């Protein structure tokens, strides 16, 4: 049985340059999602959300594998925003951040598969974020992205350059939430070696 790795199958989405901002067209995709608020380093709500997403994601993977289609669970992703967006690029006040953490699901996964996986995960572990987990389509369309190497806390200058120089210099403005895709596991990788895709939906 062939195991699909979406990071390789969708390299234009998951393999950007680390040197230059690149414009891409992001198609409609489906995700497991959990919303929350607060500093991801300290908020229990964030930890619970990520655990819930992975619990359901792996239930779906095993269901799919048992039905003849195996795949690598895609990386964790996050949408981030705040009432004052300067908290991203300069102040970096994480306590003010809102977020939606998410994991992409293959196109052959159906609503009934998600509901069953959610019930199976809830039977195994009591996690309040399972009750907030949803399965939803998301479409960003025209976007710009770059691969960031290093600590999450070092993203500020890159985002400031994107927001204040590249976008206005190329005639673009915001058209959606700041999007991050985590290609590295922070539990296993040193901060300076973390690989994170920084993506921003844009419009002329």
C-alpha angles and dihedrals in degrees: 000000000000115000113216118220107197092197086067098034091051098035093150087064101036103031110058127160119269091211107052139029109252129203116224139168110236113204128217108283135173124239143181104238140190124181125213149145137234144040109334089211095060111015112102086205090067094051091048091049094053092046091051093050094051092045092056094038092057092046088055092047093053091046090052093046091051087054095052104267115098124184143166111258104252120243125276113266134190140199112209133190143146139194087252107041091196085079086076104048103030120005094033090199097173094185087071096052126113118201147181113206115201149170123208119240126206119261093248093063111105135203092256090053090054093048091050092047090049092052092046091051092048091052091055099046137013105233119157091211091065087072089057097045115114137178112226144159117245128187123187101171116184109027142157123223145173136185112248118204115200143029121349087236090062093061093089098085092045092052092045089053091048096046100038103031117017099040099046090037090057097040099255134131135187120290104170146351128315107266129203128188117197112216093171133059106236089206091063105027129069113246094246090056099048115126116212129169112221111203133179126185109227143184136191 
